[in-house]
Amino acid sequence: MSEKENNPEDVKPEEKKKGGFLNAVKQFVYGVAAHDSARFALKSRASMEHLFILITMGDMLGVPILPPYYSLRLLPYVVPQISTWKRRMLREKDLTDALA
């Protein structure tokens, strides 16, 4: 392939506008269709991570589920998330939290 075929400066302004508009429409439709799915996936991932940390490090909150040996083996992987997890688990819950 030569450089002339791949040169974006050779594209006409009308084609740029048409491609830009079609690209914007595609992104808008994708956003409308997939936003809810992406948000649900992120919320599910967060709840699974919190559940995993609760199972492995529950003895920090007084919930002895796993023997401390396994918890200590997993501790280096969980350390960055412990402070936010403890804050979230010990926070007061409200009716509006269930609606979000």
C-alpha positions in Angstrom: 0.0 0.0 0.0 1.2 3.4 -0.7 1.0 6.4 1.6 -1.5 8.2 -0.7 -4.1 5.5 0.0 -3.9 5.9 3.8 -3.4 9.6 4.0 -6.3 11.2 6.0 -5.6 14.6 4.4 -7.0 13.3 1.0 -10.4 12.6 2.5 -13.0 15.2 1.4 -14.6 17.4 4.1 -18.1 16.1 3.2 -16.9 12.5 3.9 -15.4 13.6 7.2 -18.7 15.2 8.3 -20.7 12.2 7.1 -18.4 9.7 8.9 -18.3 11.9 12.0 -22.1 12.1 12.1 -22.5 8.3 11.6 -19.9 7.6 14.2 -21.7 9.9 16.7 -25.0 8.1 15.9 -23.4 4.7 16.4 -21.9 5.8 19.8 -25.2 7.3 20.9 -27.1 4.1 20.1 -24.5 2.0 21.7 -24.6 4.2 24.8 -28.4 4.0 25.0 -28.4 0.2 24.5 -25.4 -0.8 26.6 -25.2 1.7 29.4 -27.6 -0.2 31.7 -25.7 -3.5 31.0 -22.3 -1.9 31.7 -23.6 -0.3 34.9 -25.1 -3.6 36.1 -21.8 -5.4 35.3 -19.8 -2.9 37.4 -22.2 -3.1 40.3 -22.2 -6.9 40.2 -18.4 -6.9 40.1 -18.2 -4.6 43.1 -20.6 -6.7 45.1 -18.7 -9.9 44.3 -15.4 -8.2 45.3 -16.9 -7.1 48.6 -18.3 -10.6 49.2 -14.9 -12.1 48.5 -13.2 -9.8 50.9 -15.9 -10.5 53.5 -15.3 -14.2 53.2 -11.5 -13.9 53.3 -11.0 -11.0 55.7 -14.2 -11.2 57.7 -12.4 -11.7 60.9 -11.5 -8.0 60.8 -15.2 -7.3 61.4 -15.7 -10.2 63.7 -17.1 -12.7 61.2 -14.8 -15.8 61.4 -15.4 -17.7 58.2 -12.0 -18.9 56.9 -9.1 -20.0 59.0 -6.6 -17.2 59.4 -3.9 -19.1 57.5 -5.8 -18.7 54.2 -6.6 -15.1 55.0 -3.0 -14.3 55.6 -2.0 -15.9 52.3 -4.5 -13.7 50.4 -3.7 -10.5 52.4 -1.1 -9.1 50.0 -3.7 -9.1 47.2 -6.4 -7.5 49.3 -4.5 -4.8 51.1 -5.2 -2.0 48.6 -9.0 -2.5 49.0 -9.3 -3.0 52.8 -9.8 0.6 53.8 -12.7 1.2 51.4 -14.2 -2.2 52.1 -14.2 -1.6 55.9 -15.7 1.8 55.4 -18.4 0.4 53.1 -19.3 -2.5 55.4 -19.5 -0.5 58.6 -21.4 2.5 57.1 -25.0 3.0 58.1 -27.4 1.8 55.5 -30.4 3.8 54.4 -33.6 3.0 52.4 -32.2 5.2 49.5 -29.1 2.9 49.3 -31.3 0.0 48.1 -32.8 2.2 45.4 -29.5 3.3 43.8 
